[in-house]
Amino acid sequence: MASSNDSTGRTPSIEAYPDGPLIVRGHVEIVDSDGLVVEPQRRTVALCRCGASLIKPWCDGTHKLSGFRTDPVDHD
């Protein structure tokens, strides 16, 4: 991901939500497993991390039902 600003002047960011999706804010190029660019329909999108979403690469909330858990991050 480039660190340049998007068209709004903000630097794009990706935040991993605990036990949930990756929240992508700003313009970043999202490429699928076939190398094709996936165009988001919004400036902020949620990407599936649990693998159970029916609308991959987007999150559909299935992680809540599947019991998906992430390991706590040690910032030390």
GIGI-V320789 format. One record per backbone hydrogen bond with DSSP energy under -0.5 kcal/mol. CO is the residue of the C=O (numbers start at 0). NH is the residue of the N-H. Records with the same first field share a line. If there is no record, write none. Layout:
BEGIN
CO->NH, NH
END
This chain:
BEGIN
3->11
5->8
9->5
12->24
14->16, 22
16->19
20->16, 22
21->23, 46
22->14, 24
23->44
24->12
25->27
27->29
28->30
29->37
31->34
35->31
36->38
37->29, 39
42->25
44->23, 46
45->58
46->21
52->55
54->57
56->47
60->63, 64
61->64, 65
62->66, 67
72->74
END
